Structure formats: structure tokens, C-alpha cells
Amino acid sequence: MAAAMAWTFWPDPWLVEPPDPDSQLRLVRLRDLIAGQAWFDGTQYRIGGEGGLAMHWSRSVDAPMLALLSAGNLLFGPGSGERLVMFAWPLGLFLAFILMALGLARRLENSDALLPAAVLAVLNIDILTHFIPGRLDHHNVQLVLLLVLLFGLTGDRDDRRGGIVAGLALAAMLAVAMEALPYALATGLLLPLRWAFDGRDGPDRRFAAFGLSLAAALAILYVTTVPDGGAAYCDAFSAVYLSIGMIGGIGVAVLSVAAAGKPPSVRLAGLAGLAGIILALAALAFPDCLRGPSGAVSSELQEGWMDTVAEAQPIWSYAAVFPVGALTSFAAPLLAIAAAAVRVFRNSTVEPTARWRWICALAFLVTALLVSVYQYRGTPFLNALSVPVLAVWIAEWRARAEAGLGGLLRTLAVLGVWLAGLQVSYLTLGNGITVLAKRLPGQPVATSAPVDGPGIRLAEPGATKAERECVDPASAAALEALPEDRVLAPLFFGPTVLTLSRHAALAGPYHRAETAILDTLRAGSGTPDDARDVIRRHKIGYVVVCPTSREALLMVQEQDSGLFVDLMKGRTFPGLDVVDAPGSYLQIYRVR
């Protein structure tokens, strides 16, 4: 699969599949480091308005990519490092993900589950899209670390190495991004409760190793990667999570020794006391963070922008617009949850360690399900966790079919089990139902009419995705030919401006740039006076829009006027002069 993707995306992945904004900004961060920006300076100076944007991203992901980029430039010449990162980083993580899926499947069952685990890992679209060449965001790292965390937790009671692995993985997840918080909470319930009711004498080596490795790794990652010294941010790895994690990690290590051989009531009392200390610290020192990582976001930004992002919607809102996507992302994981629940509850005589492994798998799956129901963006984690569980389920039912059935019936049964576990089956089913529904009598016939409005430039039939999204060489050349200045563009095009040129962009889809985001939305959907005010206050030099991009077409469908829509519809706007962009769909305007 990696070879096929490398062949497909060579030589420039972003010309095959246009990059997501996060991957673009990650590359900009790497370029800034190569150009001399300080390691502990996490500010993006070309986005966010005056003073730039203090990004909430961790340097822990930048470090290995920077090493790859530097090695590529050194070995193959200037500029080669970026291509090496584009391919080696996501495909290397893809290999790590597959290996962890195989390891978990084997630990949950036996070697019979290895083949299903491999097939499910490479044929799950929710997972695969995060490992295609050119994906430089942090989600692929988190998917791998999540499986590493689960692998460490499912070891034996005396598996000290498993405790260390779990502690290091959780620390790394927290350092990378706050998507790890739900799984940190799940771990913080599972492992302590397992220890409290263990009933065995002597220290729990896994429990102690987990706590000490978590505390030590958090401290090392904080010292080596966190900018801004001791600032307490709720939306990123900072003093908040360092202090809570270190107290919790050291606390459980001490309890594992001090309460060894004590009855469950004493152990639970110790855990309750430790939890009380952590909650008191959070309430007194970091009260804003009790509302979650996004607690500092204003209601205006939440309602005006964040609530409109598709991946941030609850499942019922997302499914109302994208029913096939919802079916594809949730069907197989729900089957995995049912399979794990059966393993946990169906037989009380199961060996304790095996039962513990299935309890961990089920708890993590339910955690991921709750996150995904609340926000659709959690579905890659849900699908990642379902791979080893479904692999065991397929192997189990395949063995039953081969033992109890014969001939054609056995073949059909095995085929049915495989199809039920594969995500692509539900994608095919959903698309098939959609096509059939459109052919039912009385259904309106879809038309291919262009987007309403005179003057809107539509992409030609032979245009590539890169050309339609204006990330092609012609668009880069048109932007780079202009004297350096600040650009006002739709939100998701902001990182493209940074990647393709030396210009600054007013805003991008990053919540800390609240003023810049709200002003961009105000200019894009408000009155001409609103747009002129934003252009004046932020000293905008150019206004840029890509009329053929998905973002722009959605904008045209949702609003009748506004700066960007007016320009796409060919309406004149006082104070803006057209700049030629030969060979590109970009519309560029210079501010007089």
C-alpha cells in the first residue's frame, strides 16, 4: 500500500491531493526553523494580524520532521528535504500503525488475527487518509500513539515494560495535542481501579512503572519542547497538564508501594485523596481549564465559526448532511464495540489477564465513540481502535465457519464475515442506497446547473484538484510575483498563501487568532463598509480568492453577498484593482 501511494503521489503529493491547512502550516513552521526562528518561539509571524499568532502546537512533532528535512537537504541537496518529509514521515508512521495493530490483535487473541488486522488497517478510509504522502498534521502521530498506549496497558500485572510503554505513550500524546485528554481520563480510571481491586500482595510493577514514566516523560517533553516558559494554556501542553500529570504519575507510583497488600477500601481511599489533590489544584490554579481545552474561546467565535466546521459537529448534525460518511465511519466500530462487549461479559471463567485486555479495548472504544458522537472529528481514533478488535472477531468467526460448515456455505459465511468487518463495505452500501433512492419515483431529478450568479468562474473539466484549489505552480507564481504584503483571503486559504509565497495572511482556521478570524468573517459576509474597515485596520495589501475551490463554492451557496462572493460574481469593489494571474484560477486584487 505504501509503494502504491508513493507511486501515485510522486513527485509532489500536494499536486495530486491538495493539502489540508494544518499540513501546510506545519511545513511553514519547519521552513521557519530552517530559516533561523528560535526553537522556543512558537509564534507564526505571517498570520494572525499584528504580532503574529502564538500557535498552540507542540514542537514535539516538529523535532523528528525537522531532522528528516535537514537530513534530506544534506544528503540530496537543498529543497530535497521537504520531499523526503512529505513521503517518509506519513508512510513511516503508516508502517508503525500497521505493526501496532498487528501487535494488539495478537495480544487480544493469537496469530490467526494477524492477516485480518493487516487488511483492516490498510483498507480503512478514515485511517488511511491520515497517512497519505503530504499529510504533515499531528493526527497520524496520535493514531499510532493511541495504539501504543493500549498495547502498554494490556500487558500482565508484572509487565513493568508495558507500564513504561503506556506512560511514555500517554505523555507523548498529551505533548502533541489535547485530543489525548479523553484517553488520558480513560487510562486514569482503568489502571487505578484495576490496581485497587487486584487483591494481590506486593507492589504492582506495571502501575508504578506507568506513573514514574509518565511523570518523567512529561517533565522532559515540557523542558525540551514547550515555548513561552511557564505559561498556563488550556488548549495545549503547558504547565497545566505538566503539573497535573506529574502529581498523578508520582502519586500512583507512591500508592502502588505504600498500599501494597492493603484491602480495596484503603487503596480506593488513597486514590480518592490523590484525585482530590489534583482537582483542588486544577480548581485553584487553573479554573479556566475546567471548561475544557476550548474554554477560553468566546461565544462569538464559537457560534460564528467553530460551530460551522463540519468535523466539529455532533454526529446527528453531521449525518443530516453527510449520511454516507456517518454510516461509513460508525458502522464497523459499532460492530467492534459489540464484539468487545461480548468478550467481556459472556463468560466469567475467562482468564483475568485476557479479560483485562478486553476491558481496556472496550473502554477505549466507548471513549472514542462518545468523543465521535460529540464531535465527528473523533472517528479516526474510533476506527483505529476497532481494527484489532474486528481482526479477532473475523478470525474467530472464520474458524467457526471452517469447523462447522462445508462447501459453498462455508465460503459464503467467511465472505460475509470479512465484508461485515471492512469499512469499505459500508461506504459501498451507503453510496448504493443513495443512488437507488434518487431513482425512486417521485424523487426530484438532480440537475447539473452551475452555481447561481453571473461572472463566477468555474473550473474546466480537465482541471486538476491542485488547479481547482489554487495550490498549483501557476498560482504560486502569481502570488510570488507581487511585492510582499498582507493578504486578506477566505480562512482556509490563509495557510496556502503562506506556503506558496512570502506574503502574510490575515487569518487561518486556528482559534487563537480570534480577532483576525472574526474580522475575516466580517469582511467576507458583511457590508462593503465592514470590508473596507477590516482592510484599513489590518493594512491589507491584497485581497485573494480562489473561486473554484470547495471553500469558495460553499460560500457562494450560503450567502448572496459579501466581499469574496461579490468579487467572484464579478461585482466591482471600490479601492481594489485587478491583478493578472496567468494560468491560474486565482482572483487577485491590489488595494489602492
N, C-alpha and C positions, 0 to 999 in steps of 0.2 A: 504493500500500500504506500509506503514511504517513497519507494522508487517511482511508482506511478505518479504520485503527487509531484515529486521533484521534476519529472519529465514534463508534466502538464504545466507547471508554473515557471519553468525555466524560460528566459534568464531573469525576468523581473516579475515577481509574484504579483505586485500591485497593478501591473498592466493586464493581468489575467483576471484577478478578482480585486476590485477596488478596496483599499484598506479601510478599516474602521478607524474612527478618530483616536481611540486610545493607542492603537499601534503606531499611528502617525506621531502622536505626541511623545511616545516612548522613544522613537527614533530621534526626534528633535532633542530630547534630553541627552541621549548618547552623543549626538553631534556637539551639543554644548559642552559636555565634559571633555571631549576630544579637543575642542577649541580653547579649553582652559578654564571653564567655570569650576568653582570650588566644589569639592565633594559634598561638603555640608551645607551648600547653598542650594536649596530645593526650589528656588523661585524660577518660574518661566517668565522672562522679562519681555517677551514679544507677544504676550497675550494677557488679557485681563484689565487693560487700561493702564493708567499712570502707576508706576511702581511694579507692574507685573502681577503675576499670580503665584502665591505660595502654595504649591501643589501638595496634596495630601498623600502622594505616592511615596513608597519606601525606596530607598537606594538599594535595598537587599536584592531586588530584581535587576537593577541597573548593573550591579557588580559583575555577574557572570556574562551578561551580554556585552559589557564594556571589554571584558577580557577577550571574548570571541572577536569583537570588532577590531581591537588592537592587534590581535594575532593575525587576522586576515590581512590587514593593511601591511603588517611587517613581512608576511610570507609571500603575498601575492601582489603587492603594490597598492598605492593609495586608491581608495574607493572600493577595493575588493572586500574589505571588512564588512561593509553593510550587506553585501550579497551573502557572505558567509553567515551572518546573523540571521538573515531572512530565511535561510534554509536549515541551518544546523540547529538553531535554537528550538523552533517548534517541532521539528522531526525528531530531535534527540529527546525532547520531553514526551513525544508520542511513544517512542520505544519504552521509556520509563513507565508510562501509564500502562502499556500492554503488559509489561513484566509484573507490575504490581497487581493488575487484575488477575494474572495467572497465579501469582503467589497467594492471593486471597482465596481464589477458587479452590486451590489445592488444600489450603488450610481448613476451609469450611467443609470440604468433602474428601476428595482424593484425586489422583491423576486423571480419572475419567472426565473431570470437568475442565481440563486444560484446553481441549480443542474448542468447546463451546465458548469459553472465556475469550479466546483469541478472536473467534469470529464475531462475537458480540461487540468486542472492543473496537474493531475496525469498521463495523457496519452501523454504528450508531451516529446519526447525523448531528445530534445535539453535542456529542463529544467531538466528533471528527472536525467540525468547523473551527474548533479552538486550536487545532494542531496543523492546519494547512500552512504551507510556506507563506511568510509575510505576517503571521499573527505574532505580534510582539507584546500584546497586553498581558496582564498578570493572571488571567483566569486559567490558562493552561497549567501554570505553575501550581495554582491552588487545587486543581483537579488531581494532579499527581500527589501532592502533599496530603490530600484528604485520604487517599487510599493507603499511603504510608502510615498515617495516623491510625486508621482502622486496623492495619496489619500489626502494628505495635501493640494495640490494645488487646488483640485476640490471642496473645501468647499465654503460656501457662503462668500459674501464680508465682513460680520461682524464676520466670524468664526475665532476668534483670536487663538483658539486652533489648527485649521487647519494650520494657518501660522506658529505657533511654531513647529508643527509636520514636516512641509515641511522644515523649516530652520534647524532643528536638523538632519533630514534625509540627506539633501544635505551636511551638514558639515561632517556627518559620512561617506558618500560616498567619499568625497574628501580626508578624512583622510585615508581611506582604500586603494584606488588606483586611478590612473589617468584615468581609464575607465569612471569615472564620469564626466570628463570635457565636453563632448558634451551635457550631460543632464543639467549640470550647465549653459551652454550657452543658452540652450533652456529655462530654467527657468528664466534666466536673461533677456530674451526677452519677454516671455509671461506675467509674473506678472507685470513688469513695464508698458508695453503697455496697459494691462488691466486697470491698475490704471490711466494711462494718459487719457484715453478716457471714464472713468467711468461717469463723469459728475455730481456725487453726492456731496453734501456738507459734510463737516466733515472729520476727519481723517479716512483713511482706516485701520481698526484694523488688518486685516489679513496681509496687506502689511507691516505695522510697526512691527508686531509680527514676521513675517518672517525675516526681516532684522536684528532685535536685537537678535533673537535666533540663526541665522546663525553666526553672529559675535561672540557672547558669546561662542557658542559651538566650533567654530574653535579655539578660544583662549585656551579653556580648553583642547581640544584634543592636541593642539600643546605643551602645557606645560607638559602634563602628558604622552605623547607617543612618541614624536619626538626625536630621538637621534641627536647627533652632534650639539647641540646648535642652533646657528643662521645660519647654512649653507643653501645656496640657491640652492636647487636641482630642476631641471625642471621635472624629472621623478618620483617624489614622493612628498607627502605632506611636505612642508617646508615653510621657510619664504616667498617664492614667493607667494604661494596660501593663506597663512595666511594674509599677508598684503593686497592683492587684495580683498580677501573675507571680511575682516573686514571693509575696506574702503567702499566697495559696500554695505555691510549689514547696517552699521551705516548711510551711505549716504541715502539709500532708506527710512530708518526709519525717518530721519530728514525731507526728502522731503514730506513724507506722511502727516506730521503735517504742515510744512511750506507752502506747496502748496495746502492745503485743501481748496476746494471751488474755486480754480483758474481754468481758462479755459485750454483746452488741450494744446494750444500753450505754455503756461507758464510751464506746467508740462513737456512737451517734452523738453523744453529748459533746465529745471533743470536736467532731465535725461541725456541729451546730455552733459551737463557740468560735471556730475558725471562720465560718460563714458570717457570723455576726460581726466579727472584726473587719472583714472585707466590705460588708455592706455599710458599716459605720464609716469606714474610710471613704468609700465612694460617695456617700451622702454628705459628708462634711467637707471633703476636699474637692470632689468633682461632681457637684449636684447636677450640672447641666447634662452630664453623660448618662444620667439615669433615664433620660428620654430616648437614648439610643444614639448611634453614630450620626444621624441626621437631625439631632435635636436642635442644633443651632440654626438650621435653615428656616428662614422667615416664611410665614404663611403665604405671602405674595409670591415668592419664588416657588413654593410647593404647589400652589394652585395654578400659577401661570405657566410653569414649565415642567416640573418633575412629575406632576400628575398626568401629563400628556404623553410621557415617554412610554411606548408600548411595553417594553420589557419590565417596566416598573409597576405594571398594572396587576391587580389580583386576577386569579385565573378566570373568574366569571366574566370580567370585563374583557380580558384578552380573548377568551373563547367566543365571545359575541362577535368579534371582528375577524378572528383567525381560528375558526373551529378545527380545521385540519391540523394546524400547528399544535393546538392544545391536545388533540387526540394523539398525535404522533409523540409528543413529549411526555404524556402521562400514562398511556395505556400499559406499556411494558413495565414501568416502575411499579404501578399498582399491582400487577401480577407478581412482581418480585416481593412486594410487601406481604402479599397473601402467602407466598411460598415460605418466606422467613417466619411469619406468624405460625404457620402450621408446624414448622420445625421446632419452634419454641414451646408450643402449648400441647402438641398432640401426644407426647409420650413423656411421662415424668421419670422414666427409668434411664433417660439419656445420660451419658457420662457428663459430669459437671462442667468440665472444660469445654466440651463440644456445645453444651447448652449455652455457656457463657459467650462463645463465639457468635452464636446465632442471635443472642440477646443484643450484642453490640451491633451486629449488622442490621437488625430490625430497628433498634433505637436510632441509628444514624439515618436509615431510610425514612423513618417517620419524621425526624427532624428536617430532613431535606424536603419532604412532602409539605410540611407546614410552611417552610420558607417559600416554596414554589407556589403554594396556594395564595400566600400573601403577596408575593412578587414573582412574576413569571421568570425573571432572570435567574432564579434558583434551579431551574430544570436541568442544566448541565450537571450539577452536583448530584441531583436525584438520579439521573441516568447513569452517571459514573458509578454510583454505589449499587445500582441494580445489576451491573454486568456480572460480578462474581456470583451473586445470588441466583440469577437466572441461569448462569452456566451450570450450577449444581442442579437446579431444577430440571434443565434439559437432560443432563447426564442421568439423573435418577429415572425420569420417565422413559428415556431411551432404553435403559437397562430393563425396565419393566416390560416394555413392548417387545424387546428381543427375547425375554424369558417366557412371556405368556402368550404371544401371538405368533402367527406364521404367515408367510407368503405376502400377498398384496396388502392384507390388513395391517401387518406389521409395518410395511413400508409407509402406508398412509398415516399410521399413528406417529411414527418417528418424524415424518414430514410435517404433520400438524403441530407437534411439539416445537420443532425448530421455528416454524412460522410464527407461533404464538410468542416466542421469546425475542424475535427480531423486530427492532423498531421500524425498519423499512416496510414491514408488513402493514403496519398501521398507517404509515404515510400513503401507501398504495391504496389501502381500503378507504381512507378519507378522501383522497382525490377521486377515486372511483364513485363514491357516493355523491360527491359534488357534481361530477359530470352527469350522472344519472338523474339527479334532482333537477338539473337545468333542462333536461329533456322531457320532464313530466308535462302532461297537458295543463295549460293554464299558467305556466311559468313565463315570465317576461323574457323575451329574446334579447340577449346581450348585444350591444352594438359596439362598433369599433370607432366611434366618433372621437375626434381629437379633443383634448382638453379645451373647455369653452373659453373663448376670448380671442380677440384679434391680435395678431402680431406675435403670438407665442411660438418660439422656435422649437420644433420637435426634432428628435434625433432621427437621422436617416436609417433605413432598415439595416444597412451593413455596419453601423457604428458599433465599436466595441464597448464593453462595460466601462473601461477606463475613460474612453472618449465621452460617454454619456455622463459620467460623474466628474468630468473635467480634472482628472488626475493624470492625463496623458502628457507626453513631451511637448505638444503644441501649447497646451495650457500653461505648462511650466515656463516655456519660453516667453509667452505673452506677459506673464507676471514678472518674470525676471528682467525683462527689457525696460521696466518702468523704474524711475528713481525711487529709492527706498522711502516708505512712508507707512502709515497705519491704514488698515483695510477694514471696512465695515462689510460683513458678509453674513448670510444665514449661519446659525450656530454650528451646525455640523460641518460646515465648510471652513471654519476657522482654522483647525489643525492642518487642513490641506494647504492653506495659504502659507503656514509656517514651513511645511515640508517642501513645497515647490519653489519657495522664494526666500529672499532676505527680509520681506516685509513683516510688519507686526499685524496681528489680527485683534480686533476689539474683544471678541469673546469666543468661547468654545463650550461644549457641553460638560462643564466642570463647575460643581455647585459653589465652590468658594469664590468664584468670580461673580458674585450675586449682582452687584451694580451693573457690571458690563453685560450680563445676560439679560437683565430686565430692560436695560436701555436698548439692546439689540432687538428684543421683542417689541418694545415700544416703537422703535423706528420702523420695524417690519410690518406692524399691524395698526399703527396709529395714524394720525393725520399728517399731512405734509409738514405742518409746524413742528410736530413731535420729532419727525425725522431730521429736520433742519437743526433743531435744538441738540439732538444727540450728535450729529455731525460736528457742530460747533464746539460743544463741550469736550468732546474726546479728540478734537483736532484730527478728524478723519481726512486722509488724502485721497482714498479711492473707495468706491462702492463696487462690489463684485458679486455677481450671482451666476450660478450655473443652471440655466433654465431647463436643461434636460435631465438633471439629477432627480433622484427619488424624493429628496427633501423638498426641492422646489416644486415638483409636480403636486405633492401633497399640500403644499402651501397654497397653490393656485386653487385646488379643490375646496379648501377650507375657508378661504377668505376672498372677498371681491376686490379689495384694495389694500393699500399699504405700500411702502417704498419698494420692496422687492417684487411684489406682484405687479405694481404699476410699471416697473421697468421691463418685466418680462412680457407684459402686454403691449409694449411699445408706447406707453404714455410718456410724455415729456415731464421732466422734473427740473425746475429752475435751479441753476447753480451746478449742474452736472454736465460734463462734456464726454461724449462717447470716445472710447479708446479702442482702436482696432486690435483684434485678437486673431490673426490669420491662422486658419486651420483648426481653431478651437471653437467649442460651443460657448465659451465664457462670454459674458457681457460685463465689460469693464467700463467704469465711468470715473473720470477725474473730477475732483471737487475744485471748483474755481475759488 
